[in-house]
């Protein structure tokens, strides 16, 4: 059983409450995404899960083990890839991998099968120093080193931050293949669009989990009707929509503006108002909320509730 | 937006030993335009940006920024542009007001002018009561918004933004783009790099770099039509993946 159970975890640094009473579970064999911007508390939470940081209160279990009591045994079962590039820059690719294998009393040969797919892509450069690798290759080496002791849990802290859109897709493909080998994976990311690559996600902001669900179910967290609007002059369109009383939320989404209508309003009213403005190439269609819509919605709600406290 | 060229780049090459980081780049940027500069990691974006901001000299090519030649007038260029990066922007152990004063001074504004613009900047962001707070104590989103306002405190012709929204929450990311639009409306040219492809849609034109070469330069709309794709993320992935050979040929 390799599930992760996080119960009522809190952590403060002085006056700053980094993690506030967080609870959720990651199922055995699941690919779970922890999604939130910088400063949300993702890294603190991950450091507590990986036995590197003690919580102020609450418990975390990885399978049958408690992260505080059983940290020594547990570390054998955890593969942790920190946010910052964590390899030895002046060791070669092969030396890095050998080093991490040896630390866990293993060898490259013993678990080669697990890393084969990933390592083969960087094997032609095995004698190159890690410091001289390109970003994408560094990441593949770091992942190989994280896997070399055949962990049951793979915990990744922002593995795709600062990585371009193409390499990000490739990285999630790698995680998919690892999942199929039965590893339980928890990955954090500030990129909302990566949510769709996960089985389930938790949305984190200001130390709190705002919601946990399957990516396909997340859109249900917004009760309002959502519409996508576009026209030639987007700046003018956005300014106009922001001033409409019928509209609750107005946000730019690439080439469109997403609006949430107030519950007492309806689309006919707003559409007529827009038509009266004579926008060129006006387009208007109903949509399902995307993950960023939901995140923005929950953040706004959280901020309002915070003011009422 | 006029067709007045504020950046002119002809045959720009930058080599590091045998490695060609910028391979004969040709492009113009117009005054008041929001110009997106996209590329995979290692495509040569930072190298080009360093040349355009007067921090590094090209190996060859003709480049002028805000009307000045990059070979002869690097220092003049620096006074006519603003620059902001994700990694380093404001001094954490100075207050907001002190940071504004410091940068105003560096950009050559008079004391009187700094005072005036400082008040205006704080009012625009609605943070008059936070002026004496240390920057280090602020959330990332606020730091980025203030850093941007500071980068244009001297009304530069062009502002260069190097991944200004990485890791920022979705609300702040949008507020940040509101600031960019405001600056562009005031006639400031915005030259911006980003890994968020929805932000590429907000640019008037985007350039895509792959392995040091510019493989596309057009408006997001035209690029999507040309490749028959529905958004800029698809365009980027198609172009960057189709052309690149990195990781294999290195």
Boltz contact constraints between the chains, C-beta under 6 A:
constraints:
  - contact:
      token1: [A, 37]
      token2: [B, 168]
      max_distance: 6.0
  - contact:
      token1: [A, 37]
      token2: [B, 169]
      max_distance: 6.0
  - contact:
      token1: [A, 38]
      token2: [B, 140]
      max_distance: 6.0
  - contact:
      token1: [A, 38]
      token2: [B, 167]
      max_distance: 6.0
  - contact:
      token1: [A, 39]
      token2: [B, 139]
      max_distance: 6.0
  - contact:
      token1: [A, 39]
      token2: [B, 140]
      max_distance: 6.0
  - contact:
      token1: [A, 134]
      token2: [B, 42]
      max_distance: 6.0
  - contact:
      token1: [A, 135]
      token2: [B, 41]
      max_distance: 6.0
  - contact:
      token1: [A, 136]
      token2: [B, 247]
      max_distance: 6.0
  - contact:
      token1: [A, 137]
      token2: [B, 247]
      max_distance: 6.0
  - contact:
      token1: [A, 164]
      token2: [B, 40]
      max_distance: 6.0
  - contact:
      token1: [A, 164]
      token2: [B, 41]
      max_distance: 6.0
  - contact:
      token1: [A, 164]
      token2: [B, 195]
      max_distance: 6.0
  - contact:
      token1: [A, 165]
      token2: [B, 197]
      max_distance: 6.0
  - contact:
      token1: [A, 165]
      token2: [B, 236]
      max_distance: 6.0
  - contact:
      token1: [A, 165]
      token2: [B, 237]
      max_distance: 6.0
  - contact:
      token1: [A, 166]
      token2: [B, 40]
      max_distance: 6.0
  - contact:
      token1: [A, 166]
      token2: [B, 237]
      max_distance: 6.0
  - contact:
      token1: [A, 166]
      token2: [B, 240]
      max_distance: 6.0
  - contact:
      token1: [A, 166]
      token2: [B, 241]
      max_distance: 6.0
  - contact:
      token1: [A, 190]
      token2: [B, 167]
      max_distance: 6.0
  - contact:
      token1: [A, 235]
      token2: [B, 181]
      max_distance: 6.0
  - contact:
      token1: [A, 251]
      token2: [B, 174]
      max_distance: 6.0
  - contact:
      token1: [A, 252]
      token2: [B, 174]
      max_distance: 6.0
  - contact:
      token1: [A, 254]
      token2: [B, 198]
      max_distance: 6.0
  - contact:
      token1: [A, 254]
      token2: [B, 201]
      max_distance: 6.0
  - contact:
      token1: [A, 255]
      token2: [B, 201]
      max_distance: 6.0
  - contact:
      token1: [A, 292]
      token2: [B, 170]
      max_distance: 6.0
  - contact:
      token1: [A, 295]
      token2: [B, 170]
      max_distance: 6.0
  - contact:
      token1: [A, 296]
      token2: [B, 170]
      max_distance: 6.0
  - contact:
      token1: [A, 296]
      token2: [B, 171]
      max_distance: 6.0
  - contact:
      token1: [A, 299]
      token2: [B, 171]
      max_distance: 6.0
